[in-house]
Amino acid sequence: MKALCLVAALLGIAAVNDDVNALDADGVNAYEQRVHKYTGGEYQDEQFKYRLLSPAKIEDGKKYPVVLFLHGAGERGDDNEAQLKYFPTWMGETKMREKHPCFVIAPQCRKGKSWSVGNWGSKDSSAMPKEPTDQLKVAVAILDNALKTLPIDEKRVYLTGLSMGGYGSWELAMRQPERFAAVAPICGGGDESQAERIAKLPVWAWHGDDDKAVPVDRSRNMIEAIKKAGGEPKYTELKGVGHDSWTTAYTREDGVVPWLFEQVRK
């Protein structure tokens, strides 16, 4: 039993409320299934499935914000559905679509792969590699294509992710800070030596102080590094909360979602 708990923690899988975090049929059905062909690294013209949420009604001549969501380790695979848990499902609900009309891009990381490399369970960070993983490159390519083909406001491109996706969000933001209006990494971490890259980028990180899968020090260290670089990041640490800090972050009325849509890239 202890071994199973340890494996779950290392994978970033939390024991959370199934009623709150289950895949809601209405939220899932709002998403269109799409495919992106990618060539790079170990892949040659391979198809990567992803999901796309569009505004319920697209008005002529109007442009909309877009959110790139990077899921956690427990949602990896190629079923093109598991990655819709949590944030994408909630954003697909009717009330949220009415309140925040936008595009949401939800790529799916392959089983055994990751958005970024490193030891997620370590308190110490590792250097950001020269090149991103193929999985992160696919996510960027999907976003690039969306910007070319959809009525997206390029001043309102947002990035968020949880656990493994929180690590991916930190890394992608530091690799391409100029393209995002804001980033919200949930229970993740990054290479503090690269924090200067996002000193001017609106950041709001969240973490539970009782997180057994990803040490809370990872978020604390990133926030401190950004401040030292002259930035003014927001940080919310949830007392007594374990790995699932994303439910509060994404569903609270004064949480990540309304804050993201308030940000506009200068």
Order of alpha helices (4+ residues) and beta strands (2+ residues): alpha-alpha-alpha-beta-beta-beta-alpha-alpha-beta-alpha-beta-alpha-beta-beta-alpha-beta-alpha-alpha
